[in-house]
Amino acid sequence: MDFTFQHYLNAKRTVDDRALNGSVWLTMAELIKNRASTQTLRVLEVGAGTGTMLHRLVEWGALKGGMYLGIDSDAESIQAALQNLPAWADGQGLTCIPVPDGFELSGRGIQLRAIFQAREVSEAAANPVEPGYDLLVANAFLDLVNPASLLPHWGKMMQPGGLGYFTINFDGVTVFEPQLDPALDEKIIELYHRSMDDRQAGGQATGGSRTGRRLYHQLRDAGWKVLAAGASDWVVHPVNGSYRADEAYFLNHLLHFFEETLTGHAELEPAAFQGWLTARRRQINDASLFLVVHQLDYLACWSPDDSHLPG
Ligand SMILES: C[S@@+](CC[C@H](N)C(=O)[O-])C[C@H]1O[C@@H](n2cnc3c(N)ncnc32)[C@H](O)[C@@H]1O
């Protein structure tokens, strides 16, 4: 099987669709509706990947107008986001006219400029092109960066009272069912979580395997007021003997992450690990694998005066 990160992100779309916490989403969508006139709404998405959150924001009616900027450090993903947009817009019955770095989308009461740029998030936070965002989005992202250092900078890019929609934050629980060898299952999952905790980005610790629960405190400490929070667990299971949409690929790609990360690990017997991967792949082929990954979503409002920030 050929694995590409962009294919993984596209396959993740339906898994995230089910997982995103409905009540946190509705609170965000309602507040956004009341916040700014549709024409002036400004949205920034960090770690935007192939653009699936933009599609969702439009399809689910949260975003009808204004300006959306998606940034990601991976130029290939940004290229995929730009390539995906015209066909997606066509499927939505929207007109899609090229503009520099993006497209002007219109039709069905929508008038939205969508821009994607390959940019590093810390650079964007240090040199915001045009601050004053109404909504900042980060989906499946904060475990890869240092949230405590970025959150205060992001606040400065917001309109007063601007909203942060921080979603799909991994929170330390991965479940593969049915179990194979319980001790080996536990060891592999523990080592994978540990690799997340050891991960560094730009010389700093990243959010790691408990990003979800830590974020609650980090948001408040950085000057963000938590307005809504809820679980957004990935739950992937077969329906009538097969996985939905492209979710078999999604599961295979998760195992690929495990293989890439843990092959050669000193605490794993190589043959046992390869046997585990083979058995798990067979479970995907047989449509018998059941996956649960615990995650948390937050909606927060930039209000530094209410925070615990010193001075
Ligand atoms: C797990 S993916 C999620 C992508 C997208 N939000 C989604 O849910 O489909 C995380 C994304 O963050 C990007 N990323 C990681 N570190 C970054 C950084 N320091 N600056 C900008 N983007 C970054 C990666 O390239 C990747 O596309």
The ligand as a Gaussian input file, in Angstrom:
#p B3LYP/6-31G(d) Opt

LIG

0 1
 C       -2.382000      16.037000      11.951000
 S       -2.229000      17.228000      10.682000
 C       -3.848000      17.981000      10.736000
 C       -4.170000      18.741000       9.488000
 C       -5.569000      19.298000       9.442000
 N       -5.788000      20.267000      10.496000
 C       -6.566000      18.190000       9.529000
 O       -7.120000      17.947000      10.597000
 O       -6.791000      17.529000       8.507000
 C       -1.223000      18.479000      11.379000
 C       -0.773000      19.516000      10.373000
 O        0.012000      20.493000      11.027000
 C        1.078000      20.863000      10.179000
 N        2.142000      21.421000      11.018000
 C        2.888000      20.769000      11.953000
 N        3.739000      21.615000      12.545000
 C        3.522000      22.843000      11.988000
 C        4.085000      24.117000      12.199000
 N        5.049000      24.296000      13.100000
 N        3.627000      25.166000      11.476000
 C        2.622000      24.980000      10.568000
 N        2.058000      23.787000      10.330000
 C        2.500000      22.724000      11.023000
 C        1.455000      19.584000       9.481000
 O        2.162000      19.838000       8.267000
 C        0.094000      18.945000       9.263000
 O       -0.459000      19.270000       8.020000

